[in-house]
Structures are given as structure tokens and as C-alpha cells.
């Protein structure tokens, strides 16, 4: 029998770790049957050596997840517990796992699982869904995996620099400084999957290229994994131009949210047009994620639903 302690910052963190009604705590006890109690600002663990070691590792991972994500869903806790215990609960029997150094990125919903499978099985994939469904993050993870496996030689991340209520011209700095905010989400995703020095080296060597859509004209991209984020903000000619940049041994993923179009009124979205126009072509897939696939803070799905109801009214 051994003992261990884990410090917590206060009652709020304890509630986040244990869950409402100790929901998360029960999951931990089921997989790692140690005796678990709290006193004096610490979680106290005791019992069989293996159970205590596993429970300690689970709570450390839960603490790290809470600090990044806030309140955790039951599925997220299941995922963390499975990482520590070595279990791999499949999603509808068709699990897709992307391994990166130090982390395991796996789909957390059936919709995300379908999305990753589509990326692996098709050369061109369109993914449409609301904010927080992992459209960009999972595409970038798949691209990094393909680069590390030497299936491709280059990652190209593209975003249309469409102004959402603010004028690009009034932003301070040169052109690179002006477009940087538009590309930030792509850089953030990359930053979670490789260390800063490696990302800087890959960028300087042009192995990873992050650029606005306008820079794609006239190019042919071979042996590349090309991701366009915010595809709903392209016009029909822009989308055609982008898709025809695809060269030999390349893969294209286009993500977007049909409810967040920032184009001028009466301008048809290139994403909506492409999904309709290219439907049924072999090698092209379209995945639609729903609010049930949102994996950000639990309030995000409620916010999205509230806005969707308002728009319908």
C-alpha cells in the first residue's frame, strides 16, 4: 500500500476535477480503484501501488486539461483516463488516432471520427461545421502527421483575408503584420503540435507555409498537404483558383462555417458553391459537423444553438 498527494488551487479546481456530483471522480475510481479524499487543499490517494500511480497520473492530466480548457465533458475525462490506463474505447468501432510527440490527438465525437477518416481516404475534403468542432485543429494534426511520416514534403495553410467588420487597411504595420491576425488560428494549432524551434525552422525552410489566399494564384503545389481555413469567405472564382492549385501527390482540406459568411451581400460563398458543384466526384468528400461535435467550453454549443434559433425566427 502506498500514498500520494496532489495539490489543488482551491475548491473551484476541485469541483472541476471531480465533476458535478463527483461524476469525473467516479470514472477515475472505476478505472483506478484507489482511495481518494480531499483535505487541506490536497487530493490524497492511497491503496494498491498500481491503482495509486494510475490515479495520480489521471489527476495530473485532468489538472492540465482543466487549466487549458476549463470544465471538462464526460467524454473528455474518458479520453484522459483511457490514455493513462492504456484503454482505447473505439468510436462506433472505427477509431482514428493521430500520434504526435508527447500527445495523442484522437476524435472525440462520431462526426470528428468521420472527418478524419475522410481526410485519410480522399484527396479533397470539405468540412462544414460551427465554431469549436475541431475543423481546423484536426486538419492541421493530420497534415503534421503526414509530414512526419514523409507522405508529403510541405504543409500549406491558407486563409482568405476577409474583413469582418474592421478594415484591414487601418491595422498597424506592413502587409505581413496586417495579415498576421487572420492566420493566427492556424499558427496556434501548429504551435500545439511541435515545439517553437522546430516550427520556426520549418517555416524558414518553407516546409510549412502560412499565407493569405491571394498568394496562391498561379502556383502548382506538388507533394503538399494544403488546408484552407474559413473557406466560406471565398468567392466562387477564388475557390476555383484555390482548388486548381492542387498538384501531384497532394491533398486538400477546406474548412468553413456556413453561418459566419463575411462576404458582401448577394455574393455567393465559394464553399457552398463548391460543395454543391463537386458533389459525387470520386476522391472528393464533404463532411458536415453539428453542434453535437463542439468540443470547446460547454457553453459554446449552447451559444451556437441560441444564435441558430434566433436566425430561424
C-alpha positions as CSV (number, residue, x, y, z in Angstrom):
1,X,0.0,0.0,0.0
2,X,1.3,3.5,-0.9
3,X,0.1,7.1,-0.6
4,X,0.3,10.1,-2.8
5,X,-0.9,13.7,-2.7
6,X,-1.8,16.2,-5.4
7,X,-2.1,20.0,-4.6
8,X,-5.2,21.9,-5.8
9,X,-5.6,25.6,-6.0
10,X,-8.9,25.7,-4.3
11,X,-12.5,24.5,-4.1
12,X,-13.2,25.6,-7.7
13,X,-10.5,23.5,-9.1
14,X,-11.6,20.5,-7.0
15,X,-15.1,20.8,-8.4
16,X,-13.7,20.9,-12.0
17,X,-11.5,17.9,-11.4
18,X,-14.2,15.8,-9.6
19,X,-17.1,17.0,-11.8
20,X,-20.7,17.8,-10.9
21,X,-22.0,15.3,-8.4
22,X,-18.4,13.7,-8.4
23,X,-19.1,12.4,-12.0
24,X,-15.5,12.6,-13.0
25,X,-14.3,11.1,-9.7
26,X,-16.5,8.1,-10.2
27,X,-14.9,7.5,-13.6
28,X,-11.4,7.6,-12.1
29,X,-12.3,5.2,-9.3
30,X,-13.8,2.7,-11.7
31,X,-10.5,2.5,-13.7
32,X,-8.0,3.1,-10.9
33,X,-9.6,1.9,-7.7
34,X,-7.5,3.9,-5.2
35,X,-8.9,5.5,-2.1
36,X,-9.4,9.2,-2.9
37,X,-10.1,12.0,-0.5
38,X,-9.5,15.8,-0.2
39,X,-8.3,17.8,2.8
40,X,-6.1,20.8,3.4
41,X,-6.1,21.8,-0.2
42,X,-4.8,18.5,-1.5
43,X,-6.1,15.3,-3.1
44,X,-5.0,12.3,-1.1
45,X,-4.6,8.9,-2.8
46,X,-3.9,5.6,-1.1
47,X,-4.1,1.9,-1.9
48,X,-2.6,-0.6,-4.3
49,X,0.6,0.7,-5.9
50,X,-0.7,0.4,-9.5
51,X,-4.0,2.0,-8.7
52,X,-2.4,4.9,-6.9
53,X,0.1,5.5,-9.7
54,X,-2.7,5.4,-12.3
55,X,-5.0,7.7,-10.3
56,X,-2.1,10.2,-9.7
57,X,-1.3,10.3,-13.5
58,X,-5.0,10.7,-14.3
59,X,-5.5,13.6,-11.9
60,X,-2.3,15.3,-13.2
61,X,-3.6,15.1,-16.8
62,X,-7.0,16.3,-15.6
63,X,-5.4,19.3,-13.9
64,X,-3.5,20.2,-17.1
65,X,-6.7,19.8,-19.2
66,X,-8.7,22.0,-16.8
67,X,-6.1,24.7,-16.9
68,X,-6.3,24.8,-20.7
69,X,-10.0,24.0,-21.4
70,X,-11.9,24.8,-18.2
71,X,-14.8,22.5,-17.4
72,X,-14.4,19.0,-18.9
73,X,-17.1,16.9,-20.5
74,X,-17.5,13.2,-19.5
75,X,-16.1,12.2,-22.9
76,X,-13.0,14.2,-22.3
77,X,-12.5,12.6,-19.0
78,X,-13.0,9.2,-20.5
79,X,-10.3,10.1,-23.1
80,X,-7.8,11.1,-20.4
81,X,-8.5,8.0,-18.3
82,X,-8.1,5.8,-21.4
83,X,-4.7,7.5,-22.2
84,X,-3.3,6.6,-18.7
85,X,-4.8,3.1,-18.4
86,X,-4.0,2.1,-21.9
87,X,-7.6,1.5,-22.9
88,X,-8.8,2.6,-26.4
89,X,-12.5,2.9,-26.5
90,X,-13.4,3.0,-30.2
91,X,-15.9,5.4,-31.5
92,X,-18.5,3.3,-33.3
93,X,-15.9,0.7,-33.9
94,X,-13.8,2.9,-36.2
95,X,-11.1,4.7,-34.2
96,X,-8.7,7.1,-35.8
97,X,-5.7,8.1,-33.7
98,X,-3.1,10.7,-34.6
99,X,0.1,10.4,-32.6
100,X,2.3,13.4,-32.0
101,X,5.3,13.6,-29.7
102,X,4.0,13.9,-26.2
103,X,0.3,14.0,-27.1
104,X,-2.3,11.8,-28.6
105,X,-4.9,13.5,-30.8
106,X,-8.0,11.4,-31.4
107,X,-11.5,12.2,-32.4
108,X,-13.9,13.0,-29.5
109,X,-17.1,12.6,-31.4
110,X,-18.5,10.4,-34.2
111,X,-18.6,13.4,-36.5
112,X,-14.9,14.1,-35.9
113,X,-14.1,10.5,-36.5
114,X,-15.9,10.6,-39.9
115,X,-13.9,13.7,-40.7
116,X,-10.5,12.2,-40.0
117,X,-11.4,9.1,-41.9
118,X,-12.4,11.2,-44.9
119,X,-9.1,13.1,-44.8
120,X,-7.2,9.8,-44.9
121,X,-9.3,8.2,-47.6
122,X,-9.8,11.2,-50.0
123,X,-7.5,13.7,-51.8
124,X,-10.0,16.6,-51.4
125,X,-12.2,17.1,-48.3
126,X,-14.7,19.8,-47.5
127,X,-15.6,20.2,-43.8
128,X,-18.5,22.4,-42.8
129,X,-19.5,23.0,-39.2
130,X,-19.9,25.5,-36.4
131,X,-17.2,27.0,-34.2
132,X,-15.5,24.7,-31.8
133,X,-15.9,21.4,-33.8
134,X,-12.2,21.0,-34.4
135,X,-12.3,21.5,-38.2
136,X,-9.0,23.4,-38.4
137,X,-7.3,21.7,-35.5
138,X,-7.8,18.1,-36.8
139,X,-6.9,19.0,-40.3
140,X,-3.6,20.6,-39.1
141,X,-2.9,17.5,-37.0
142,X,-3.5,15.2,-40.0
143,X,-1.1,17.4,-42.0
144,X,1.6,17.3,-39.3
145,X,1.3,13.5,-39.1
146,X,1.6,13.2,-42.9
147,X,4.7,15.4,-42.9
148,X,6.4,13.4,-40.1
149,X,5.5,10.1,-42.0
150,X,7.1,11.7,-45.1
151,X,4.0,11.2,-47.1
152,X,4.2,14.8,-48.1
153,X,7.1,17.4,-48.3
154,X,5.2,20.5,-47.5
155,X,2.2,21.9,-45.5
156,X,0.5,24.9,-46.9
157,X,-2.0,26.7,-44.7
158,X,-4.3,29.3,-46.4
159,X,-6.9,31.8,-45.2
160,X,-8.8,34.4,-47.1
161,X,-8.1,37.8,-45.6
162,X,-11.7,38.9,-45.5
163,X,-12.6,41.8,-43.2
164,X,-15.2,41.0,-40.6
165,X,-16.4,44.5,-39.5
166,X,-12.9,46.1,-39.4
167,X,-10.8,47.5,-42.2
168,X,-7.6,45.7,-43.0
169,X,-6.1,49.0,-44.2
170,X,-6.4,50.6,-40.7
171,X,-4.5,47.9,-38.9
172,X,-0.9,49.0,-38.0
173,X,2.3,47.6,-39.6
174,X,3.3,46.3,-43.0
175,X,1.4,43.8,-45.1
176,X,2.8,40.8,-43.1
177,X,1.7,42.5,-39.8
178,X,-1.7,43.2,-41.3
179,X,-2.4,39.6,-42.4
180,X,-0.9,38.0,-39.2
181,X,-4.2,38.2,-37.2
182,X,-6.0,36.3,-40.0
183,X,-3.5,33.5,-39.9
184,X,-3.2,33.3,-36.1
185,X,-5.7,30.3,-35.6
186,X,-3.6,28.2,-38.0
187,X,-0.3,29.1,-36.2
188,X,-1.9,28.3,-32.8
189,X,-2.9,24.8,-33.9
190,X,0.7,24.2,-35.2
191,X,2.2,25.5,-32.0
192,X,0.4,22.8,-30.0
193,X,1.8,20.0,-32.2
194,X,5.5,20.9,-32.5
195,X,7.9,23.0,-30.4
196,X,8.7,26.6,-31.2
197,X,12.2,26.0,-32.6
198,X,11.0,23.2,-35.0
199,X,8.1,25.3,-36.2
200,X,10.4,28.3,-36.8
201,X,12.8,26.1,-38.7
202,X,10.1,24.5,-40.8
203,X,8.7,28.0,-41.6
204,X,12.1,29.4,-42.5
205,X,12.8,26.4,-44.7
206,X,9.4,26.8,-46.4
207,X,8.4,23.3,-45.3
208,X,5.5,24.9,-43.6
209,X,3.9,27.9,-45.4
210,X,1.2,30.1,-43.9
211,X,-0.2,32.6,-46.4
212,X,-3.3,34.5,-47.4
213,X,-5.3,33.2,-50.3
214,X,-4.2,35.8,-52.7
215,X,-0.7,34.4,-52.7
216,X,-1.9,31.1,-54.2
217,X,-2.7,32.4,-57.7
218,X,-0.5,31.0,-60.5
219,X,1.1,28.2,-58.3
220,X,1.1,24.4,-58.5
221,X,1.6,22.6,-55.2
222,X,3.0,19.1,-55.5
223,X,3.6,16.7,-52.6
224,X,1.8,19.1,-50.3
225,X,-1.0,19.0,-47.7
226,X,-3.0,22.2,-48.4
227,X,-5.5,23.5,-45.8
228,X,-7.8,26.4,-46.4
229,X,-9.5,27.7,-43.3
230,X,-12.6,30.0,-43.3
231,X,-13.5,28.7,-46.8
232,X,-17.0,30.2,-46.5
233,X,-15.3,33.7,-47.1
234,X,-14.1,32.9,-50.6
235,X,-15.9,33.9,-53.7
236,X,-16.7,31.3,-56.4
237,X,-13.7,32.4,-58.6
238,X,-11.4,32.3,-55.6
239,X,-12.4,28.8,-54.6
240,X,-11.9,27.6,-58.2
241,X,-8.5,29.2,-58.2
242,X,-7.5,27.6,-54.9
243,X,-8.7,24.1,-55.8
244,X,-6.8,24.1,-59.1
245,X,-3.5,24.7,-57.3
246,X,-3.5,21.0,-56.3
247,X,-0.6,19.2,-57.8
248,X,0.6,15.6,-57.9
249,X,0.6,13.6,-54.7
250,X,-1.2,16.5,-52.8
251,X,-4.2,16.6,-50.5
252,X,-6.6,19.5,-50.0
253,X,-8.8,20.2,-47.0
254,X,-11.2,23.1,-47.0
255,X,-12.9,24.1,-43.7
256,X,-15.6,26.6,-43.0
257,X,-18.7,27.7,-41.1
258,X,-21.7,28.4,-43.3
259,X,-23.2,30.6,-40.6
260,X,-20.2,33.0,-40.5
261,X,-20.0,34.4,-44.0
262,X,-18.4,37.8,-44.1
263,X,-18.7,38.4,-47.9
264,X,-20.6,41.4,-49.3
265,X,-24.3,41.0,-49.6
266,X,-25.6,38.9,-52.5
267,X,-22.1,37.4,-53.0
268,X,-22.2,33.6,-53.3
269,X,-19.9,31.7,-51.0
270,X,-17.3,29.7,-52.8
271,X,-17.5,27.0,-50.2
272,X,-21.2,26.5,-50.6
273,X,-20.9,26.6,-54.4
274,X,-18.0,24.0,-54.4
275,X,-19.8,21.6,-52.2
276,X,-22.9,21.7,-54.5
277,X,-20.9,21.7,-57.7
278,X,-18.5,18.9,-56.9
279,X,-20.9,16.6,-55.1
280,X,-20.5,13.0,-56.3
281,X,-17.0,13.3,-57.8
282,X,-14.8,10.4,-56.9
283,X,-12.0,11.3,-54.5
284,X,-13.9,14.3,-53.0
285,X,-15.7,14.1,-49.7
286,X,-17.9,16.6,-47.8
287,X,-18.3,16.2,-44.0
288,X,-20.8,18.2,-42.1
289,X,-20.2,18.6,-38.3
290,X,-23.0,19.6,-36.0
291,X,-23.3,21.4,-32.6
292,X,-23.0,17.9,-31.0
293,X,-19.4,17.8,-32.3
294,X,-18.4,21.0,-30.4
295,X,-15.6,20.2,-28.1
296,X,-14.7,23.7,-26.7
297,X,-16.2,25.0,-23.5
298,X,-19.6,23.5,-22.8
299,X,-21.2,27.0,-23.2
300,X,-20.1,27.2,-26.9
301,X,-22.6,24.7,-28.1
302,X,-25.4,26.5,-26.1
303,X,-24.3,29.8,-27.6
304,X,-24.3,28.4,-31.1
305,X,-27.8,26.8,-30.6
306,X,-29.1,30.1,-29.3
307,X,-27.9,32.0,-32.3
308,X,-29.3,29.4,-34.7
309,X,-32.7,29.6,-33.1
310,X,-32.6,33.4,-33.3
311,X,-31.7,33.3,-37.0
312,X,-34.6,30.9,-37.7
313,X,-37.0,33.2,-36.0
